[in-house]
Amino acid sequence: MSESIPGAPAGERGPGDAPVCPRHPDRTSYIRCQRCDRPTCPDCQRPAAVGVQCVDCVREGSRTAPVARTRFGAPAQSGRPVVTWTLLGICVAVYVGQLANPAVTRELAFFGVLAGVEPWRLLTTAFVHSPQSLLHIAFNMYILFAFGPMLEESLGRAKFAVTYLLCAIGGSVGVLLLSVPNPGWGQPVVGASGAIFGLLFLFVVLALRQGTVPTTLLVMIGINLALPFFVGGIAWQAHIGGAFTGAAIGGLLVLTSAAGRSAEAVRRRRLAWPALSSVFLVLILLAGARLWQVIGPAAFGLG
């Protein structure tokens, strides 16, 4: 019986013994990994540029290999648009809940007078739609389905999700800033239109950076901006608020974008998160200032 030699590499035995795969000691292998030079059996061999590598070296190489990224820091191959599909799923599920129970609409809709004491309504309104109009949710979800995956792939899942939520809040802030408090703040506002307009204007800013904007996109935006002048019951203020928010985010992302893996490029891309945080802070300050101006301390349950 042969004895192992202390300090010998894994997969090696005593002099004259056949080399064995370190992962499968019962298998003899005369093929060696081109990276670590250990014997590797057929089940552990992976094709390499020259010869083969063992599965352990392939796994280690994948961890240390540089990841190609977009100008906005997202992995170049981001996979399926998980965030877009999740947002679509939430909106559809909430809409079904609205049809089953009218209280869902009442609890999640945006009311300007409640924005100070129930601030979550600034965001939840983007996930509810008019139960009386299937076209309302259908149009918003179509735009999200059409443009969401492209923006998600370019920005990355995390930045896209945060951008969508910020544009939704921006739409609600637009209602506070642009609508007449009485009676506008007492009426419910629902729909993802603020977030959708934010995505559209974000797309325009990013397209302008590339030097061209699709004409069909501009026509679509123009029609929707003009629609409130011909059709009643549309909260155009949310459209404007979302559009300005999306355009501002687009400008900030362009300023913090950089191609390549240099230290300067990485540093610039890291500024994107502080930039997004600043947008959130500005929106909250604008909403708070407007509520204080119109209602005073009572808007926040004070006094």
Buried (B, 14 or more C-beta within 10 A) or exposed (E): EEEEEEEEEEBBBEEEEEBBBBBBEEBEBEBBBBBBEBBBBEEBBBEBEEEBBBBBBBEBEEEEEEEEBBBBBBEEEBEEBBBBBEBBEEBBEBBEBBEEEEEBBEEBBBBBBBBBEBBEBBBBBBBBBBBEEEEBBEBBBEBBBBBBBBBBBBBBBBBBBBBBBBBBBBBBBBBBBBBEBEEBBEBBBBBBBBBBBBBBBBBBBBBEBEEEBEEEBEEBBEEBBEEBEEEEEBBBBBBBBBBBBBBBBBBBBBEBBBEEEEEEBEEBBEBBBEBBEEBBEBBBEBBBEBBBEBBEEEBBEEE
